[in-house]
């Protein structure tokens, strides 16, 4: 979801440059580089979920635009009433 939002906004998110303490017991050695590569390349989110996330990001953007247009509309009404 974060990656989709990043792409939609044209952002380039950076990782935290500092060190983070994580218990070593959470991680174990992998049997080979091939296994590590397979895990790294595996997509854990189903393809249909990817499409749903795209739709969710688009819907959030549309809602944001509608809200902005509503406030602009209200501002125009207020401005017109203050001129009278």
C-alpha positions as CSV (number, residue, x, y, z in Angstrom):
1,X,0.0,0.0,0.0
2,X,2.8,2.4,0.9
3,X,4.6,1.6,-2.4
4,X,1.4,2.3,-4.4
5,X,0.9,5.6,-2.6
6,X,4.6,6.5,-3.3
7,X,4.2,5.8,-7.0
8,X,0.9,7.7,-7.2
9,X,2.4,10.8,-5.6
10,X,5.7,10.5,-7.4
11,X,7.5,10.4,-4.1
12,X,10.9,8.8,-3.4
13,X,10.8,7.4,0.1
14,X,14.1,6.8,1.9
15,X,14.8,4.2,4.5
16,X,15.9,5.1,8.0
17,X,19.7,5.7,7.8
18,X,20.4,4.9,11.5
19,X,20.7,1.6,13.2
20,X,17.7,-0.1,14.7
21,X,18.1,-2.7,17.4
22,X,16.4,-5.9,16.5
23,X,16.7,-9.1,18.5
24,X,19.0,-11.5,16.7
25,X,16.8,-14.5,17.6
26,X,14.2,-13.3,15.0
27,X,16.5,-14.2,12.2
28,X,18.2,-17.4,11.2
29,X,20.7,-18.4,8.6
30,X,19.3,-19.5,5.2
31,X,20.6,-22.6,3.6
32,X,21.8,-20.9,0.4
33,X,21.8,-17.8,-1.7
34,X,19.3,-19.3,-4.0
35,X,16.8,-19.7,-1.2
36,X,17.4,-16.1,0.0
37,X,16.9,-14.9,-3.6
38,X,13.6,-16.9,-3.9
39,X,12.3,-15.4,-0.7
40,X,13.3,-11.9,-1.8
41,X,11.5,-12.2,-5.1
42,X,8.4,-13.8,-3.9
43,X,5.2,-11.7,-4.0
44,X,3.3,-12.4,-0.8
45,X,0.2,-10.3,-1.8
46,X,-2.1,-12.0,-4.3
47,X,-2.5,-10.3,-7.8
48,X,-6.1,-9.4,-7.2
49,X,-5.1,-7.7,-4.0
50,X,-2.7,-5.5,-6.0
51,X,-5.6,-4.4,-8.2
52,X,-7.7,-3.7,-5.1
53,X,-4.9,-1.6,-3.6
54,X,-4.7,0.4,-6.9
55,X,-8.4,1.1,-6.7
56,X,-8.2,2.1,-3.0
57,X,-5.4,4.6,-3.8
58,X,-7.4,6.1,-6.7
59,X,-10.6,6.3,-4.5
60,X,-8.6,8.2,-1.8
61,X,-7.3,10.6,-4.3
62,X,-10.8,11.2,-5.8
63,X,-12.3,11.8,-2.3
64,X,-9.5,14.3,-1.6
65,X,-10.2,16.2,-4.8
66,X,-14.0,16.2,-4.1
67,X,-13.3,17.6,-0.6
68,X,-11.1,20.3,-2.0
69,X,-13.7,21.3,-4.6
70,X,-16.3,21.5,-1.9
71,X,-14.2,23.9,0.2
72,X,-13.5,26.0,-2.9
73,X,-17.2,26.1,-3.7
74,X,-17.9,27.3,-0.1
75,X,-15.1,29.9,-0.3
76,X,-16.7,31.3,-3.5
77,X,-20.1,31.5,-1.8
78,X,-18.7,33.3,1.2
79,X,-16.7,35.7,-1.0
80,X,-19.8,36.4,-3.1
81,X,-21.9,37.1,0.1
82,X,-19.3,39.5,1.5
83,X,-19.3,41.5,-1.7
84,X,-23.0,42.2,-1.4
